[in-house]
Amino acid sequence: MRVLFMCTANSCRSILSEAMFNHLAPANFEAVSAGSFPKGQVLPRSLQTLQKSGIAIDGLHSKGNDAFAGNPPDVVITVCGNAAGEPCPVYFGPALKSHWGLEDPSDLSADEASIDAAFHATLMRIGQRCQAFLDLPFAQLSRDQLQDELDRIGTL
């Protein structure tokens, strides 16, 4: 199963989601990420947060929708924050779509320790959601049931 995590800049939340999902996923699952307006670089603190958590950062880069050209995703998950008033990108295609809103830890104006804590908390929440997704009994779920489960996971 191929999962696409999308946000606006593809420099923080979608990158953290791609890396965490791939860290937890078995061989037959893969995540990529993309942004509707990619920043062109991953935030250094995103990479540092992943490294501190023992998650590989090889190959992570900010990219647009070309991340899935020729190999469309089965599931698209947007990770833009609900309350931030931020527009989430739209993916047109047959993939199941769900929203797992996350506040952007890079928007926090605070001391370094608080910002580090916000990045870590965001990564842990992503990990909880990814694990819940990977624990689903896929062979037993209809497409509609999988959609319901994806939406439920977005509330965790």
PyMOL commands that set and color helices and strands:
alter all, ss='L'
color gray80, all
select helices_A, chain A and resi 13-24+44-52+65-68+105-107+112-134+138-140+143-153
alter helices_A, ss='H'
color red, helices_A
select strands_A, chain A and resi 2-7+30-35+75-78+96-99
alter strands_A, ss='S'
color yellow, strands_A
deselect
rebuild
show_as cartoon
